[in-house]
Amino acid sequence: PTRDGWECHLHDTIADRRFEATARTVVNATGPWVDRFLDDATPMPARAHPRQVKGSHIVVPKLFEHD
């Protein structure tokens, strides 16, 4: 995290292009693989491994119409 939010470095391996993105909020939607993601794909390992639960859902307002 940065002072203003999160910074992400992305690499498109097909086109071999690199991008940067920033966000005020990040949602980790890795489901049952959350501990593995936190340990393997983030700079710091998870401080604690979340307890696994079934059927968790997040409902957010619709932002736009689409198919």
PyMOL Python script that loads the backbone (N, CA, C, O; Angstrom):
from pymol import cmd

cmd.read_pdbstr("""\
ATOM      1  N   PRO A   1       0.827  -1.202   0.000  1.00  0.00           N
ATOM      2  CA  PRO A   1       0.000   0.000   0.000  1.00  0.00           C
ATOM      3  C   PRO A   1       0.866   1.258   0.000  1.00  0.00           C
ATOM      4  O   PRO A   1       1.984   1.261   0.514  1.00  0.00           O
ATOM      5  N   THR A   2       0.330   2.312  -0.581  1.00  0.00           N
ATOM      6  CA  THR A   2       1.000   3.603  -0.573  1.00  0.00           C
ATOM      7  C   THR A   2       0.211   4.555   0.303  1.00  0.00           C
ATOM      8  O   THR A   2      -0.829   4.186   0.848  1.00  0.00           O
ATOM      9  N   ARG A   3       0.692   5.763   0.438  1.00  0.00           N
ATOM     10  CA  ARG A   3      -0.003   6.758   1.267  1.00  0.00           C
ATOM     11  C   ARG A   3      -1.405   7.043   0.730  1.00  0.00           C
ATOM     12  O   ARG A   3      -2.328   7.294   1.506  1.00  0.00           O
ATOM     13  N   ASP A   4      -1.568   7.006  -0.603  1.00  0.00           N
ATOM     14  CA  ASP A   4      -2.852   7.334  -1.220  1.00  0.00           C
ATOM     15  C   ASP A   4      -3.678   6.113  -1.614  1.00  0.00           C
ATOM     16  O   ASP A   4      -4.772   6.274  -2.155  1.00  0.00           O
ATOM     17  N   GLY A   5      -3.202   4.924  -1.365  1.00  0.00           N
ATOM     18  CA  GLY A   5      -3.941   3.730  -1.759  1.00  0.00           C
ATOM     19  C   GLY A   5      -2.996   2.598  -2.105  1.00  0.00           C
ATOM     20  O   GLY A   5      -1.962   2.415  -1.463  1.00  0.00           O
ATOM     21  N   TRP A   6      -3.365   1.835  -3.133  1.00  0.00           N
ATOM     22  CA  TRP A   6      -2.593   0.666  -3.549  1.00  0.00           C
ATOM     23  C   TRP A   6      -2.004   0.917  -4.931  1.00  0.00           C
ATOM     24  O   TRP A   6      -2.602   1.607  -5.756  1.00  0.00           O
ATOM     25  N   GLU A   7      -0.840   0.356  -5.171  1.00  0.00           N
ATOM     26  CA  GLU A   7      -0.191   0.435  -6.468  1.00  0.00           C
ATOM     27  C   GLU A   7       0.069  -0.984  -6.949  1.00  0.00           C
ATOM     28  O   GLU A   7       0.568  -1.822  -6.198  1.00  0.00           O
ATOM     29  N   CYS A   8      -0.269  -1.247  -8.198  1.00  0.00           N
ATOM     30  CA  CYS A   8      -0.131  -2.594  -8.754  1.00  0.00           C
ATOM     31  C   CYS A   8       0.707  -2.527 -10.024  1.00  0.00           C
ATOM     32  O   CYS A   8       0.491  -1.661 -10.871  1.00  0.00           O
ATOM     33  N   HIS A   9       1.659  -3.438 -10.153  1.00  0.00           N
ATOM     34  CA  HIS A   9       2.485  -3.546 -11.351  1.00  0.00           C
ATOM     35  C   HIS A   9       2.028  -4.786 -12.109  1.00  0.00           C
ATOM     36  O   HIS A   9       2.063  -5.896 -11.578  1.00  0.00           O
ATOM     37  N   LEU A  10       1.599  -4.590 -13.352  1.00  0.00           N
ATOM     38  CA  LEU A  10       1.035  -5.664 -14.163  1.00  0.00           C
ATOM     39  C   LEU A  10       1.941  -5.959 -15.352  1.00  0.00           C
ATOM     40  O   LEU A  10       2.615  -5.070 -15.871  1.00  0.00           O
ATOM     41  N   HIS A  11       1.947  -7.218 -15.773  1.00  0.00           N
ATOM     42  CA  HIS A  11       2.743  -7.619 -16.928  1.00  0.00           C
ATOM     43  C   HIS A  11       1.886  -8.484 -17.833  1.00  0.00           C
ATOM     44  O   HIS A  11       1.476  -9.582 -17.456  1.00  0.00           O
ATOM     45  N   ASP A  12       1.615  -7.973 -19.049  1.00  0.00           N
ATOM     46  CA  ASP A  12       0.916  -8.734 -20.081  1.00  0.00           C
ATOM     47  C   ASP A  12       1.977  -9.597 -20.755  1.00  0.00           C
ATOM     48  O   ASP A  12       2.755  -9.101 -21.570  1.00  0.00           O
ATOM     49  N   THR A  13       2.012 -10.882 -20.422  1.00  0.00           N
ATOM     50  CA  THR A  13       3.063 -11.754 -20.932  1.00  0.00           C
ATOM     51  C   THR A  13       2.878 -12.090 -22.412  1.00  0.00           C
ATOM     52  O   THR A  13       3.842 -12.470 -23.076  1.00  0.00           O
ATOM     53  N   ILE A  14       1.662 -11.959 -22.939  1.00  0.00           N
ATOM     54  CA  ILE A  14       1.430 -12.236 -24.361  1.00  0.00           C
ATOM     55  C   ILE A  14       2.015 -11.114 -25.215  1.00  0.00           C
ATOM     56  O   ILE A  14       2.747 -11.379 -26.168  1.00  0.00           O
ATOM     57  N   ALA A  15       1.695  -9.858 -24.877  1.00  0.00           N
ATOM     58  CA  ALA A  15       2.201  -8.714 -25.639  1.00  0.00           C
ATOM     59  C   ALA A  15       3.513  -8.181 -25.070  1.00  0.00           C
ATOM     60  O   ALA A  15       4.101  -7.256 -25.631  1.00  0.00           O
ATOM     61  N   ASP A  16       3.974  -8.754 -23.968  1.00  0.00           N
ATOM     62  CA  ASP A  16       5.180  -8.310 -23.265  1.00  0.00           C
ATOM     63  C   ASP A  16       5.139  -6.808 -22.990  1.00  0.00           C
ATOM     64  O   ASP A  16       6.085  -6.080 -23.291  1.00  0.00           O
ATOM     65  N   ARG A  17       4.016  -6.358 -22.407  1.00  0.00           N
ATOM     66  CA  ARG A  17       3.854  -4.958 -22.032  1.00  0.00           C
ATOM     67  C   ARG A  17       3.637  -4.876 -20.532  1.00  0.00           C
ATOM     68  O   ARG A  17       3.027  -5.761 -19.932  1.00  0.00           O
ATOM     69  N   ARG A  18       4.134  -3.817 -19.940  1.00  0.00           N
ATOM     70  CA  ARG A  18       3.996  -3.597 -18.498  1.00  0.00           C
ATOM     71  C   ARG A  18       3.119  -2.380 -18.240  1.00  0.00           C
ATOM     72  O   ARG A  18       3.162  -1.400 -18.983  1.00  0.00           O
ATOM     73  N   PHE A  19       2.320  -2.457 -17.171  1.00  0.00           N
ATOM     74  CA  PHE A  19       1.401  -1.393 -16.810  1.00  0.00           C
ATOM     75  C   PHE A  19       1.477  -1.161 -15.313  1.00  0.00           C
ATOM     76  O   PHE A  19       1.911  -2.028 -14.554  1.00  0.00           O
ATOM     77  N   GLU A  20       1.051   0.014 -14.903  1.00  0.00           N
ATOM     78  CA  GLU A  20       0.873   0.307 -13.487  1.00  0.00           C
ATOM     79  C   GLU A  20      -0.557   0.775 -13.280  1.00  0.00           C
ATOM     80  O   GLU A  20      -1.130   1.451 -14.135  1.00  0.00           O
ATOM     81  N   ALA A  21      -1.123   0.415 -12.147  1.00  0.00           N
ATOM     82  CA  ALA A  21      -2.480   0.842 -11.806  1.00  0.00           C
ATOM     83  C   ALA A  21      -2.493   1.228 -10.336  1.00  0.00           C
ATOM     84  O   ALA A  21      -1.747   0.673  -9.530  1.00  0.00           O
ATOM     85  N   THR A  22      -3.347   2.181  -9.997  1.00  0.00           N
ATOM     86  CA  THR A  22      -3.511   2.569  -8.604  1.00  0.00           C
ATOM     87  C   THR A  22      -4.983   2.476  -8.241  1.00  0.00           C
ATOM     88  O   THR A  22      -5.854   2.609  -9.100  1.00  0.00           O
ATOM     89  N   ALA A  23      -5.251   2.247  -6.974  1.00  0.00           N
ATOM     90  CA  ALA A  23      -6.633   2.124  -6.508  1.00  0.00           C
ATOM     91  C   ALA A  23      -6.712   2.535  -5.047  1.00  0.00           C
ATOM     92  O   ALA A  23      -5.751   2.375  -4.295  1.00  0.00           O
ATOM     93  N   ARG A  24      -7.860   3.065  -4.651  1.00  0.00           N
ATOM     94  CA  ARG A  24      -8.069   3.389  -3.242  1.00  0.00           C
ATOM     95  C   ARG A  24      -8.451   2.144  -2.452  1.00  0.00           C
ATOM     96  O   ARG A  24      -8.207   2.065  -1.248  1.00  0.00           O
ATOM     97  N   THR A  25      -9.059   1.160  -3.144  1.00  0.00           N
ATOM     98  CA  THR A  25      -9.525  -0.059  -2.486  1.00  0.00           C
ATOM     99  C   THR A  25      -9.168  -1.266  -3.345  1.00  0.00           C
ATOM    100  O   THR A  25      -9.203  -1.194  -4.573  1.00  0.00           O
ATOM    101  N   VAL A  26      -8.827  -2.366  -2.699  1.00  0.00           N
ATOM    102  CA  VAL A  26      -8.554  -3.621  -3.388  1.00  0.00           C
ATOM    103  C   VAL A  26      -9.435  -4.689  -2.769  1.00  0.00           C
ATOM    104  O   VAL A  26      -9.537  -4.790  -1.547  1.00  0.00           O
ATOM    105  N   VAL A  27     -10.074  -5.489  -3.621  1.00  0.00           N
ATOM    106  CA  VAL A  27     -10.905  -6.601  -3.149  1.00  0.00           C
ATOM    107  C   VAL A  27     -10.190  -7.893  -3.503  1.00  0.00           C
ATOM    108  O   VAL A  27      -9.896  -8.148  -4.671  1.00  0.00           O
ATOM    109  N   ASN A  28      -9.916  -8.695  -2.509  1.00  0.00           N
ATOM    110  CA  ASN A  28      -9.309 -10.001  -2.729  1.00  0.00           C
ATOM    111  C   ASN A  28     -10.450 -11.008  -2.866  1.00  0.00           C
ATOM    112  O   ASN A  28     -11.113 -11.338  -1.883  1.00  0.00           O
ATOM    113  N   ALA A  29     -10.676 -11.492  -4.086  1.00  0.00           N
ATOM    114  CA  ALA A  29     -11.758 -12.440  -4.345  1.00  0.00           C
ATOM    115  C   ALA A  29     -11.196 -13.802  -4.749  1.00  0.00           C
ATOM    116  O   ALA A  29     -11.731 -14.454  -5.646  1.00  0.00           O
ATOM    117  N   THR A  30     -10.131 -14.227  -4.098  1.00  0.00           N
ATOM    118  CA  THR A  30      -9.492 -15.496  -4.440  1.00  0.00           C
ATOM    119  C   THR A  30     -10.171 -16.704  -3.812  1.00  0.00           C
ATOM    120  O   THR A  30      -9.787 -17.843  -4.078  1.00  0.00           O
ATOM    121  N   GLY A  31     -11.170 -16.462  -2.984  1.00  0.00           N
ATOM    122  CA  GLY A  31     -11.931 -17.569  -2.400  1.00  0.00           C
ATOM    123  C   GLY A  31     -11.075 -18.459  -1.520  1.00  0.00           C
ATOM    124  O   GLY A  31     -10.315 -17.963  -0.689  1.00  0.00           O
ATOM    125  N   PRO A  32     -11.192 -19.781  -1.696  1.00  0.00           N
ATOM    126  CA  PRO A  32     -10.484 -20.709  -0.815  1.00  0.00           C
ATOM    127  C   PRO A  32      -8.965 -20.675  -0.987  1.00  0.00           C
ATOM    128  O   PRO A  32      -8.242 -21.290  -0.203  1.00  0.00           O
ATOM    129  N   TRP A  33      -8.472 -19.961  -2.007  1.00  0.00           N
ATOM    130  CA  TRP A  33      -7.035 -19.862  -2.241  1.00  0.00           C
ATOM    131  C   TRP A  33      -6.452 -18.585  -1.647  1.00  0.00           C
ATOM    132  O   TRP A  33      -5.320 -18.229  -1.975  1.00  0.00           O
ATOM    133  N   VAL A  34      -7.184 -17.886  -0.786  1.00  0.00           N
ATOM    134  CA  VAL A  34      -6.742 -16.592  -0.257  1.00  0.00           C
ATOM    135  C   VAL A  34      -5.404 -16.701   0.471  1.00  0.00           C
ATOM    136  O   VAL A  34      -4.548 -15.838   0.276  1.00  0.00           O
ATOM    137  N   ASP A  35      -5.188 -17.706   1.287  1.00  0.00           N
ATOM    138  CA  ASP A  35      -3.919 -17.802   2.013  1.00  0.00           C
ATOM    139  C   ASP A  35      -2.759 -18.041   1.061  1.00  0.00           C
ATOM    140  O   ASP A  35      -1.682 -17.473   1.239  1.00  0.00           O
ATOM    141  N   ARG A  36      -2.966 -18.871   0.059  1.00  0.00           N
ATOM    142  CA  ARG A  36      -1.926 -19.130  -0.929  1.00  0.00           C
ATOM    143  C   ARG A  36      -1.593 -17.852  -1.706  1.00  0.00           C
ATOM    144  O   ARG A  36      -0.422 -17.552  -1.938  1.00  0.00           O
ATOM    145  N   PHE A  37      -2.628 -17.096  -2.108  1.00  0.00           N
ATOM    146  CA  PHE A  37      -2.409 -15.836  -2.823  1.00  0.00           C
ATOM    147  C   PHE A  37      -1.625 -14.847  -1.962  1.00  0.00           C
ATOM    148  O   PHE A  37      -0.652 -14.254  -2.428  1.00  0.00           O
ATOM    149  N   LEU A  38      -2.040 -14.670  -0.721  1.00  0.00           N
ATOM    150  CA  LEU A  38      -1.361 -13.719   0.153  1.00  0.00           C
ATOM    151  C   LEU A  38       0.101 -14.100   0.371  1.00  0.00           C
ATOM    152  O   LEU A  38       0.965 -13.226   0.425  1.00  0.00           O
ATOM    153  N   ASP A  39       0.381 -15.378   0.494  1.00  0.00           N
ATOM    154  CA  ASP A  39       1.750 -15.837   0.719  1.00  0.00           C
ATOM    155  C   ASP A  39       2.609 -15.770  -0.545  1.00  0.00           C
ATOM    156  O   ASP A  39       3.785 -15.414  -0.473  1.00  0.00           O
ATOM    157  N   ASP A  40       2.031 -16.108  -1.705  1.00  0.00           N
ATOM    158  CA  ASP A  40       2.822 -16.248  -2.929  1.00  0.00           C
ATOM    159  C   ASP A  40       2.843 -15.011  -3.823  1.00  0.00           C
ATOM    160  O   ASP A  40       3.826 -14.796  -4.531  1.00  0.00           O
ATOM    161  N   ALA A  41       1.797 -14.198  -3.814  1.00  0.00           N
ATOM    162  CA  ALA A  41       1.675 -13.124  -4.803  1.00  0.00           C
ATOM    163  C   ALA A  41       1.744 -11.723  -4.227  1.00  0.00           C
ATOM    164  O   ALA A  41       1.553 -10.749  -4.956  1.00  0.00           O
ATOM    165  N   THR A  42       2.007 -11.602  -2.966  1.00  0.00           N
ATOM    166  CA  THR A  42       2.130 -10.274  -2.367  1.00  0.00           C
ATOM    167  C   THR A  42       3.523 -10.143  -1.750  1.00  0.00           C
ATOM    168  O   THR A  42       4.148 -11.151  -1.421  1.00  0.00           O
ATOM    169  N   PRO A  43       4.015  -8.912  -1.590  1.00  0.00           N
ATOM    170  CA  PRO A  43       5.372  -8.733  -1.079  1.00  0.00           C
ATOM    171  C   PRO A  43       5.589  -9.260   0.335  1.00  0.00           C
ATOM    172  O   PRO A  43       6.697  -9.670   0.682  1.00  0.00           O
ATOM    173  N   MET A  44       4.540  -9.253   1.152  1.00  0.00           N
ATOM    174  CA  MET A  44       4.680  -9.736   2.525  1.00  0.00           C
ATOM    175  C   MET A  44       3.728 -10.896   2.753  1.00  0.00           C
ATOM    176  O   MET A  44       2.567 -10.808   2.354  1.00  0.00           O
ATOM    177  N   PRO A  45       4.167 -11.977   3.376  1.00  0.00           N
ATOM    178  CA  PRO A  45       3.275 -13.090   3.664  1.00  0.00           C
ATOM    179  C   PRO A  45       2.128 -12.657   4.578  1.00  0.00           C
ATOM    180  O   PRO A  45       2.231 -11.667   5.302  1.00  0.00           O
ATOM    181  N   ALA A  46       1.054 -13.406   4.531  1.00  0.00           N
ATOM    182  CA  ALA A  46      -0.099 -13.111   5.383  1.00  0.00           C
ATOM    183  C   ALA A  46       0.298 -13.198   6.847  1.00  0.00           C
ATOM    184  O   ALA A  46       1.051 -14.091   7.236  1.00  0.00           O
ATOM    185  N   ARG A  47      -0.207 -12.269   7.668  1.00  0.00           N
ATOM    186  CA  ARG A  47       0.067 -12.323   9.109  1.00  0.00           C
ATOM    187  C   ARG A  47      -0.719 -13.444   9.758  1.00  0.00           C
ATOM    188  O   ARG A  47      -0.263 -14.069  10.716  1.00  0.00           O
ATOM    189  N   ALA A  48      -1.908 -13.692   9.224  1.00  0.00           N
ATOM    190  CA  ALA A  48      -2.753 -14.784   9.722  1.00  0.00           C
ATOM    191  C   ALA A  48      -3.489 -15.374   8.533  1.00  0.00           C
ATOM    192  O   ALA A  48      -3.790 -14.673   7.567  1.00  0.00           O
ATOM    193  N   HIS A  49      -3.767 -16.631   8.607  1.00  0.00           N
ATOM    194  CA  HIS A  49      -4.503 -17.272   7.521  1.00  0.00           C
ATOM    195  C   HIS A  49      -5.988 -17.300   7.889  1.00  0.00           C
ATOM    196  O   HIS A  49      -6.366 -17.839   8.929  1.00  0.00           O
ATOM    197  N   PRO A  50      -6.835 -16.709   7.018  1.00  0.00           N
ATOM    198  CA  PRO A  50      -8.267 -16.651   7.329  1.00  0.00           C
ATOM    199  C   PRO A  50      -8.888 -18.042   7.435  1.00  0.00           C
ATOM    200  O   PRO A  50      -8.455 -18.988   6.777  1.00  0.00           O
ATOM    201  N   ARG A  51      -9.895 -18.137   8.267  1.00  0.00           N
ATOM    202  CA  ARG A  51     -10.648 -19.382   8.402  1.00  0.00           C
ATOM    203  C   ARG A  51     -11.503 -19.566   7.150  1.00  0.00           C
ATOM    204  O   ARG A  51     -12.152 -18.625   6.692  1.00  0.00           O
ATOM    205  N   GLN A  52     -11.501 -20.769   6.604  1.00  0.00           N
ATOM    206  CA  GLN A  52     -12.268 -21.057   5.394  1.00  0.00           C
ATOM    207  C   GLN A  52     -13.755 -21.194   5.720  1.00  0.00           C
ATOM    208  O   GLN A  52     -14.129 -21.861   6.685  1.00  0.00           O
ATOM    209  N   VAL A  53     -14.589 -20.560   4.913  1.00  0.00           N
ATOM    210  CA  VAL A  53     -16.039 -20.657   5.067  1.00  0.00           C
ATOM    211  C   VAL A  53     -16.651 -20.974   3.715  1.00  0.00           C
ATOM    212  O   VAL A  53     -16.039 -20.727   2.676  1.00  0.00           O
ATOM    213  N   LYS A  54     -17.858 -21.520   3.727  1.00  0.00           N
ATOM    214  CA  LYS A  54     -18.559 -21.822   2.481  1.00  0.00           C
ATOM    215  C   LYS A  54     -19.612 -20.762   2.223  1.00  0.00           C
ATOM    216  O   LYS A  54     -20.207 -20.228   3.159  1.00  0.00           O
ATOM    217  N   GLY A  55     -19.844 -20.457   0.949  1.00  0.00           N
ATOM    218  CA  GLY A  55     -20.969 -19.635   0.546  1.00  0.00           C
ATOM    219  C   GLY A  55     -20.873 -18.158   0.871  1.00  0.00           C
ATOM    220  O   GLY A  55     -21.902 -17.511   1.062  1.00  0.00           O
ATOM    221  N   SER A  56     -19.680 -17.607   0.940  1.00  0.00           N
ATOM    222  CA  SER A  56     -19.554 -16.170   1.168  1.00  0.00           C
ATOM    223  C   SER A  56     -19.790 -15.420  -0.136  1.00  0.00           C
ATOM    224  O   SER A  56     -19.268 -15.804  -1.183  1.00  0.00           O
ATOM    225  N   HIS A  57     -20.569 -14.363  -0.072  1.00  0.00           N
ATOM    226  CA  HIS A  57     -20.861 -13.556  -1.254  1.00  0.00           C
ATOM    227  C   HIS A  57     -20.802 -12.082  -0.887  1.00  0.00           C
ATOM    228  O   HIS A  57     -21.139 -11.683   0.227  1.00  0.00           O
ATOM    229  N   ILE A  58     -20.365 -11.286  -1.855  1.00  0.00           N
ATOM    230  CA  ILE A  58     -20.375  -9.839  -1.684  1.00  0.00           C
ATOM    231  C   ILE A  58     -21.321  -9.276  -2.732  1.00  0.00           C
ATOM    232  O   ILE A  58     -21.183  -9.582  -3.916  1.00  0.00           O
ATOM    233  N   VAL A  59     -22.269  -8.464  -2.318  1.00  0.00           N
ATOM    234  CA  VAL A  59     -23.218  -7.848  -3.235  1.00  0.00           C
ATOM    235  C   VAL A  59     -22.937  -6.356  -3.260  1.00  0.00           C
ATOM    236  O   VAL A  59     -22.906  -5.702  -2.218  1.00  0.00           O
ATOM    237  N   VAL A  60     -22.732  -5.823  -4.461  1.00  0.00           N
ATOM    238  CA  VAL A  60     -22.443  -4.398  -4.619  1.00  0.00           C
ATOM    239  C   VAL A  60     -23.456  -3.787  -5.592  1.00  0.00           C
ATOM    240  O   VAL A  60     -24.048  -4.505  -6.398  1.00  0.00           O
ATOM    241  N   PRO A  61     -23.657  -2.478  -5.524  1.00  0.00           N
ATOM    242  CA  PRO A  61     -24.597  -1.833  -6.451  1.00  0.00           C
ATOM    243  C   PRO A  61     -24.118  -1.972  -7.900  1.00  0.00           C
ATOM    244  O   PRO A  61     -22.918  -1.976  -8.171  1.00  0.00           O
ATOM    245  N   LYS A  62     -25.078  -2.087  -8.827  1.00  0.00           N
ATOM    246  CA  LYS A  62     -24.773  -2.178 -10.239  1.00  0.00           C
ATOM    247  C   LYS A  62     -24.281  -0.807 -10.716  1.00  0.00           C
ATOM    248  O   LYS A  62     -24.908   0.213 -10.430  1.00  0.00           O
ATOM    249  N   LEU A  63     -23.164  -0.787 -11.440  1.00  0.00           N
ATOM    250  CA  LEU A  63     -22.603   0.476 -11.913  1.00  0.00           C
ATOM    251  C   LEU A  63     -23.081   0.871 -13.285  1.00  0.00           C
ATOM    252  O   LEU A  63     -23.183   2.064 -13.574  1.00  0.00           O
ATOM    253  N   PHE A  64     -23.389  -0.117 -14.173  1.00  0.00           N
ATOM    254  CA  PHE A  64     -23.818   0.186 -15.531  1.00  0.00           C
ATOM    255  C   PHE A  64     -24.574  -0.998 -16.102  1.00  0.00           C
ATOM    256  O   PHE A  64     -24.474  -2.120 -15.604  1.00  0.00           O
ATOM    257  N   GLU A  65     -25.328  -0.732 -17.147  1.00  0.00           N
ATOM    258  CA  GLU A  65     -26.081  -1.777 -17.846  1.00  0.00           C
ATOM    259  C   GLU A  65     -25.199  -2.443 -18.894  1.00  0.00           C
ATOM    260  O   GLU A  65     -24.438  -1.764 -19.581  1.00  0.00           O
ATOM    261  N   HIS A  66     -25.292  -3.752 -19.023  1.00  0.00           N
ATOM    262  CA  HIS A  66     -24.555  -4.491 -20.059  1.00  0.00           C
ATOM    263  C   HIS A  66     -25.172  -5.865 -20.199  1.00  0.00           C
ATOM    264  O   HIS A  66     -26.005  -6.271 -19.390  1.00  0.00           O
ATOM    265  N   ASP A  67     -24.748  -6.591 -21.251  1.00  0.00           N
ATOM    266  CA  ASP A  67     -25.231  -7.965 -21.477  1.00  0.00           C
ATOM    267  C   ASP A  67     -24.549  -8.929 -20.549  1.00  0.00           C
ATOM    268  O   ASP A  67     -24.826 -10.128 -20.592  1.00  0.00           O
TER     269      ASP A  67
END
""", "prot")
cmd.dss("prot")
cmd.show_as("cartoon", "prot")
cmd.util.cbc("prot")
cmd.orient("prot")
